[in-house]
């Protein structure tokens, strides 16, 4: 992944910008699912529906956080596109971990008297589709350079240049 200069002198991966925007959109989505789902759940099934919406929203938020954490970890372990196999191994491994964790959570929650399965399923489906939309919007609207760490003529702030803009 390319590196984008930051005003503090440090560099941050360009994918970190997308991850941050995705987390922002996903957090807003999780909060909306929590509020709207809780109201709808309570109106439809009382406290049982309220609990179902809360668990569905929390599950979405935790899984979204795991995705972001895997990208950040992969960027630290394999920066600048180095060791691409390791990078995508971390991403795919986290995906597999989330898949197994989701199955375990569903099996544990199945048949719980305080959970309405239909409202929980609805909250999870809305969260999955919503996070896909949030990620897509983050990717589409976040400005990321096509190349990183390139020194253009006349750009004294470019990495590797002195105060006069020369190498």
C-alpha positions in Angstrom: 0.0 0.0 0.0 1.3 3.5 -0.7 2.2 5.9 2.1 0.5 9.3 2.4 2.5 12.0 4.1 1.0 13.4 7.3 1.6 16.9 8.6 3.3 15.6 11.7 6.2 14.1 9.7 5.0 10.5 10.0 3.5 8.6 7.2 0.2 6.7 7.1 -0.9 4.0 4.7 -3.4 5.3 2.1 -5.6 2.3 3.0 -5.7 3.7 6.6 -7.6 6.7 5.2 -10.1 4.4 3.7 -10.4 2.3 6.8 -10.9 5.4 9.0 -13.7 6.6 6.7 -15.2 3.1 6.6 -15.1 3.0 10.4 -16.8 6.4 10.6 -19.6 5.3 8.2 -19.9 1.9 9.9 -20.2 3.5 13.3 -22.9 5.8 12.2 -24.7 2.7 10.7 -24.3 0.7 13.8 -25.7 3.5 15.9 -28.6 3.9 13.5 -29.3 0.2 13.6 -29.1 0.3 17.4 -31.6 3.2 17.7 -34.0 2.3 14.9 -33.8 -1.4 15.5 -34.4 -0.9 19.2 -37.5 1.2 18.7 -38.9 -1.1 16.0 -37.9 -4.2 18.0 -39.6 -2.9 21.1 -42.8 -1.9 19.3 -43.0 -5.3 17.5 -41.9 -7.7 20.3 -41.3 -5.7 23.5 -38.2 -6.2 25.5 -37.3 -9.4 23.5 -37.3 -7.3 20.3 -35.3 -4.6 21.9 -32.6 -7.1 23.1 -32.5 -8.7 19.6 -31.8 -5.4 17.9 -29.1 -4.4 20.5 -27.3 -7.8 20.0 -27.5 -7.5 16.2 -26.1 -4.0 16.3 -23.3 -4.9 18.7 -22.4 -7.9 16.6 -22.2 -5.7 13.5 -20.0 -3.2 15.3 -17.6 -5.8 16.7 -17.2 -7.5 13.3 -16.7 -4.1 11.6 -14.0 -3.4 14.1 -12.3 -6.7 13.5 -12.2 -5.9 9.8 -10.6 -2.6 10.4 -8.1 -4.0 12.9 -7.1 -6.7 10.3 -6.3 -4.0 7.7 -4.3 -2.0 10.2 -2.4 -5.0 11.4 -1.8 -6.2 7.8 -0.5 -2.7 6.9 1.9 -2.8 9.8 3.2 -6.3 9.2 3.5 -5.9 5.4 3.9 -2.2 4.6 4.3 -0.7 1.1 3.0 -3.9 -0.6 5.8 -6.0 0.8 5.0 -9.6 1.6 1.6 -9.5 -0.2 0.9 -13.1 0.8 1.2 -12.3 4.4 -1.0 -9.2 4.0 -3.8 -11.0 2.3 -3.3 -14.0 4.7 -4.1 -11.7 7.6 -7.1 -10.3 5.9 -8.4 -13.7 4.8 -7.6 -15.2 8.2 -9.6 -12.5 9.9 -12.5 -13.2 7.5 -12.4 -16.9 8.4 -12.2 -16.1 12.1 -15.3 -13.8 11.8 -17.1 -16.5 9.9 -16.5 -19.1 12.6 -17.2 -16.6 15.4 -20.5 -15.7 13.7 -21.5 -19.4 13.5 -20.6 -19.9 17.2 -22.6 -16.7 18.2 -25.6 -17.9 16.3 -25.5 -21.4 17.8 -25.1 -19.9 21.3 -28.0 -17.5 20.8 -30.3 -20.0 19.1 -33.2 -20.8 21.3 -32.5 -18.1 23.9 -35.8 -17.0 25.4 -34.8 -13.4 25.6 -34.1 -13.2 21.8 -36.5 -12.8 18.9 -34.8 -14.7 16.1 -36.6 -12.8 13.3 -35.7 -9.4 14.7 -32.1 -10.5 15.3 -31.8 -11.9 11.8 -33.3 -8.6 10.4 -30.8 -6.5 12.3 -27.9 -8.7 11.2 -29.0 -8.6 7.5 -29.4 -4.8 7.6 -26.0 -4.5 9.3 -24.3 -6.7 6.7 -25.8 -4.9 3.7 -25.3 -1.5 5.4 -21.6 -2.2 6.1 -21.1 -3.2 2.5 -22.6 0.1 1.4 -20.6 2.0 4.0 -17.4 0.3 2.8 -18.3 1.0 -0.8 -18.9 4.7 -0.1 -15.7 5.0 1.8 -13.7 3.5 -1.1 -15.5 5.6 -3.7 -15.3 9.0 -1.9 -12.0 8.8 -0.1 -9.2 10.5 -2.0 -6.2 8.2 -2.2 -3.2 8.9 -4.5 -2.6 6.5 -7.3 1.1 6.4 -6.4 2.8 7.3 -3.1 6.1 8.8 -2.1 6.7 10.3 -5.5 8.7 13.5 -5.8 7.3 15.8 -8.5 9.5 18.6 -9.9 9.1 21.8 -7.9 7.5 20.1 -4.9 9.8 20.9 -1.9 7.6 19.0 0.5 8.0 15.7 -1.3 9.8 12.9 0.6 13.5 12.8 -0.1 13.8 16.5 -1.0 15.6 19.3 0.8 14.2 22.7 1.6 15.1 23.9 -1.9 13.2 21.1 -3.6 16.3 19.2 -4.8 17.4 15.7 -3.8 
